[in-house]
Amino acid sequence: MDQSQEDLTFYTDAQRAQALRSFESIKPFLEDGIPLTKLSVHSKMALRTLRRRVKNYREHGLSGLIRYKRSKSISSSRALKPLVEGLLLRLPDRSISSIWREVLRIAGEQGWESPSYSTVYRIVQNLDPRLISIAHDGTRAYRDKYELIHRRECKRPNQIWQADHTMLDCWVLDGSDTPRRPWLTVIIDDFSRAVCGYYLSFDAPCSYRTALTLRQAIWRKADARWLVSGIPDVFYTDNGSDFTSKHMEQVAADIRCG
């Protein structure tokens, strides 16, 4: 919703009636071209007031002529900013217009001044995008987007191996002819990007299967064309429970892998 198209239904009857009276004071100028100076003399209203009303009406329509009560101002209080931020962080994919309408509803219930669209817009624009990312997309998306990535540089094979799990984007029939998506555990040599070992299973990853994958990666392969083997200096993983288990810690200690 454009700021100039604010919906009058979110204002009280008294506010709409007051806006209409303000419009009537400048209507002869807008529709009949009567100079504001003459209207000022005739209505005994300050010329600057009429000019301000014309400006607000042209920019925002009738809602630009709403005169807010100042006795219980939410805009200048501590309530508006956390309210807008809370709605934005709690409700993903909500437009600023929908958040503004919700703020108007709450303001009406509490007897607060109705904040303008532009006030709510400024609060939304000033909110740290990193906070929005972690609230809407989760910590993993936040890390991928904002956290500093440390690039490890290897100078030779077997210096660093990396391990990870992924559910494959394919369906395979299991022993009971039920279609399921298999899990792949893979270990890659960081220098050559060669696959050192892998494990396929319908079951979710666990430390036992990770250890079997590491064992296959270390040992010589039956296929003579698959030359990758040995013990890495560093075995790099994420913080998954299977990677941080005591079992994996024992395996790493046994083969003296950091």
N, C-alpha and C positions, 0 to 999 in steps of 0.2 A: 504494500500500500504506500503510495506517495504521501509525503507529509502534507501536501496541499489537499488531500482527499480524506482527511480524518473524518470518521463516521460520527455524526451528531447523535446517534442513538446511544452512545456511551456517556452522554452528558445528561444532567438532570433537566426536568421540565423548566425549572426556574432559569437555569443557565441558557437554554435554548431561547426562552422568551426574552431574556436580556440581550442575547446576540441579535435577535430579530429587531429589537428596538434600536440597537446601535446601527443596524443596516438601514433602517428607515431614515436615520439622520443623514446618511450619505447617499441615499438612493437618488435624490434629485440630481446630484452631481454625476453619478454613474450612468443614469439612464437618460437624463435630459440635458446634461452638460452645464448645469447651473454652477457658477464658480463657488468654490468653497468659502471664499471671503464673504459672499452674500449669505450663504447658509450660516456662517458663523454669526453674522449680525442678526439674522432673523431668529436663530435658535438660541442665541446668547451662549453659545458653546465656544470654547477656545479653538482657534484655528488649528493649533498643533494637534489637538485631540482628533479633529476631523481628518486631518492628514494621516495621522497614525492609523485610524480606522480604515481609511481607503487602502493604505499600504498593506495592512494585515488581511483585509478582505481579498485583495488581489493575489496575495501569496498563498493564503490558506482557505479561502472561501468563508462560509459563515462561521466555521469553527474558529477562525482567526479572530473573531469578535467576542469570543467567550471571555468573560471577566472572572478570574478565579478568586475564590475566597482566600484570604491570607491568614486567617486565624489559626488554621491547623495545616500548615504547609508541609506536605511530604517532600517536596522537591528540595527544600533546604534542610530537611531533617536527616537523621541517620538511618531512617527506615527505607528510603527509596533505593539506594544503591545496593544494599545486600538483597533486597527483594528482587530486583531485576536480575542481578547476578545469579541468585538462587534459581530463578525460573529458567534462565538460559542454560545453566549447568545441569539442571535436573531433567529438562525436556529437550532431547536432541531433535534436530531437524525442525525446530520451530522458528518461524520467521520473526523478525523484529516486530512486525505488525501484530502478530498473534500474542507476543509477549506484552506489548503495549496494551492490548485490549484486556488481557488478564490483570495487568497492573491497575487499569481503570476500574475493573470490577472490584478488586480488593480495596482500592482507595475509596470507592463508594460505600463499601460495607463498613470501613473504619471511619468514615467521615473526614477523610483527608482531601486535600486539594487534588484535583485531577491533573497529573503531570502531562505535559505535551509530548507528542510523538518525538520531537527533536531532543527532548531531555532524555527519554529512554534510549534513543538512538545513540547519543553520546556515551552513555554508560556502557552499552553493549560494545561500541567500537573501542573503548578504552580498556576492556577486559583483556587480560593476558591470554593470547591464543594458546599458550602451552597449557593453561588451566582448562580451557575448553577441550583441548585434545585429550587430556588424561581423563576428563569427566565423561566424554562421549565415546571415545575410541578405546580406552583402557591403557594400562601401563605399557603393554608391549608396543602398541602403535606410537605411544609417546616416546619410548626409547628409540624406536626406529627413526623418528622424525627429528628429535631434538637433542638426544644425548650424543656426546662426542664419540665418534667411532675410532678405535685404535687399530691401525693397520699394522699387522705383523708382517715383517719382511724376512723371508728365509733365503739362505744362501746355498742350501744343499738339501737333497732328499732326506727324509726321516728326521728333520730337525723339529718340525711341528706337524702333528696330525690333528685333524678336527673331526668330531663326530656329531651327528644329529639324527633325528627321527622325522619322518614325514608320512602322512597317510596318502597313498597314491590315488590319482584321479582316474581310477579304472575299477571295474567290478570283475571279481573272479568267483567261480563256484567253489564252495568249500566241500568237505567230505559228504555233507548231506544235500548237495546240490542247491545250497542257498547262496544267492549272490551277495558278496561282501567286498568291502574295500580293504586291501592288505596294507600293513605297515611296512615301511622300509627303514632299516637302520643302516647308515653308511658311514664309513671312515675314509677320509680323503687326505692325501699328502699335500700339505700347504704349498710346497715348492713346485711340484710337478702337476698338481691337481689330479693326479692319478687316484683311482679308487683302490684303497688298500684292502678293504673288506666290506662285506655287506651281509644283511640278514633280512629275510622276508618272512612275515608271519601275519596271521589274522588277529593275533592277540596284541593287546596294547604293549608298548615297550616296557621293559623291566631291566633291572641290573644284570640278571642272569643272561638275557639275550645280548645285552651290550657287551658283556664279558666274552661271550662266544664270538661276537663280531670282532672284537679286539684280538682274540686268539687267532682267528682266520687271517686277520691283517698281518700279524706278526710272522706266522709260519709260511714256509715256502708253499707255493700253489701246485696243485696237480697238473694244471695246464702250463706247459713250458712257456707259453706266450705271455703269461701273467707273471711278470718279474718282480712285482712290488712285494717286499717283505722286510723284516727287521724290527728293531725296537726303536721307537721315536724318543727323542730327547724330551719332548713335551707333548702330552696328550691333552688337547684343548677341547672342552665341552661347555655347554651352557649350565644353568643351575637346576636342571631337572632332577627330580628325586632319584631317578635311576642312576644318574651320573654322579650324584653326591652320596650314594649309599656306601656303607662300610665294605660291602663286597667289592666295589670298584676301587675303593681306597686300598684294600688288601692286594688286589691284582696289580695296581700301579706300584705299590711298594715291593711286591715280589719280583717285578721285572725292572725295578729301579727307573720307572718312568715318572717325570715330574709333572 
